[in-house]
Amino acid sequence: MLFPEICVYGVNACQDTRRTRRHLDELNLAYTYVNLDKDEDADRKVREWNSGRRLTPTVVIAGSGRTRRLVEPEDWELDEALADQDAMPAA
């Protein structure tokens, strides 16, 4: 099975970004981290998605022919989206 691609757009100083990354690490899921302080194009993209606001983290999960985008998700919301995209590791 191919796992979906997970991308976390955030900033190092953001507590929610750190929590989301830590949660994905605890789940042993691979993901790409894009630091918005260092990537102007990604920063513009996140602002477009969020009505001009830089909301972090913004998490994109692409796979199974569909894409889910979550903004400032709680761990349980991220878990639901990952399960929906068949990305949760087996227990």
Secondary structure by P-SEA (a helix, b strand, c coil): ccccbbbbbbccccaaaaaaaaaaaaacbbbbbbcccccaaaaaaaaaaccccccccbbbbbcccbbbbbccccaaaaaaaaaaacccccc
